[in-house]
Amino acid sequence: MITIMSILIAIIMFVTGMGWLGAPLIILSGLIADLIAKKGGYKSFKMTALSHGVFCLWICANYFPVIVTAKDYRKSLLDGGYSAEYCDALFRAINGKTIAILLALCFVFGVIGAYVGKAVVRKHFEKAGIV
């Protein structure tokens, strides 16, 4: 299920102009997340939380063109009317170190989000008398 969602996200990202370089990361994160959830039999909450953390890594896909194709990306920005100062600031802000930090934060907050989601769902299910 997550793999299908990741393919749809990749298509949406491409259609809205984010490029094709992020698509493999988006689809890979969805596939790995599905495999993790499957390993837990789709019933282990710890595996589900880990799966959600891995799936949240797709968010970093927007920044990959800046890293992977830096020279071409910079040229396209300059050709598109952006100033050299803007490009310099962008490439100072987005580099390998910031991508690593972003990946770690996306994973950690994805796991935290799974726990928050579980608490919210439990509260509403108890209120409805389902659990």
N, C-alpha and C positions, 0 to 999 in steps of 0.2 A: 504493500500500500504506500509506504513512504517513497519507494522507488518511483511509482507513478507520479506522486506529488512532486518529486524532485525533477522529473522530466518536464512536467508542466511549468515549474518555476524556471527551469533553464530556457524553455521556449519563450516564456513571458519576458525574461531578462534580455534575450536576444532581440525579440521584436521591439522592445522599448529602447533599444540602442546601446545595451551594455556590452555588446560584442559576443563573440563565440568562445573566447578563452575561458570564461567562467563556467561554461556548460559542463565540461568534464568534472570539475570539482563539485558542482552541484549534484550531478548524477552519481558520482562516486560516494559522496557523503550520504546520499539517500540509500544507495545500495548497501553500504557498510552498516548503516543504521538498521536497515531491514534484517540483515544477517545477525546483528547483535540481538535484536528483539526476538528473532526466530530461535536463537540459541537459548533464550530464556523461556521458550515455549509460549511466548506472548502473554505470559502470566506472571513472570518475575518482575516485580516493580523495580528492583535494582538494575536489571538489564534494560528495562524500558527507560529508566532515567538516563542510563549510559547511552542508550540509543538516541534519545532526544538530544543529548549533549553533542553527539557526533553529527546528527542531522543539522544542528544549528551552525555547523562550520560552513555551510553553503553561503552564509552572509558575507564571508571574506572574498567570494568570487568577484565582486565588483572591483576589487583593488588589484587583482592579478594582472590586468593589462599594463598597469603602471609599473609593475615589477618585471614581468616577463618580456614585454616589448617596449622597454623604456625609451629607447631612441626613436622608434617609430611613433610611439604615443606622444612623445614630446613634439615631434615634427607635426603631427596631426593637430595638436593643440595650437601650435604657432600658426599653422596654415588656416586654422579656424578662427583666428583673430584674437587669441589669448596673448597676453604680454609675456615676455621672457621672465619678468619678475614673478608673475603668477606661477609659471612653470617651475621656476627654481624653488619657490615656496612649497609647491605641491610635492616635488621630488625630495625635498628635505623632510617633509612630514610623513610621506608614505615610502617606506623602505622595508628591507627584509626584517629589521628589528621590530618595527611597528606591526608588520603583518604577523609575526610570531606572537606578539602580545595580543593582538586582536583574535587570533586563532584560540589562544588559551582562554581569553575572556569569553568568547562565544561558547566554548565548551562548558566552562564553569557555570555561566549563567543559564545555559541550556539545561544543565542538570538541576540547578536551583529552580528553574521554571517548571520542571517536571514535578518537583516536590510541592511547589506552590499550587500547581494545577490539581494534584492529588488531593490536597487539603480543601480546595474550593469545591471540587466535585463531591468529595465525601460529605461536606457540610450540606450541600444542596440535596444529595441523595438521602441523607438522614432526615432532613426537613420534609422531604416528599414521602418518607416512609418506605423507601426502596431498600435501604440497608439497615 
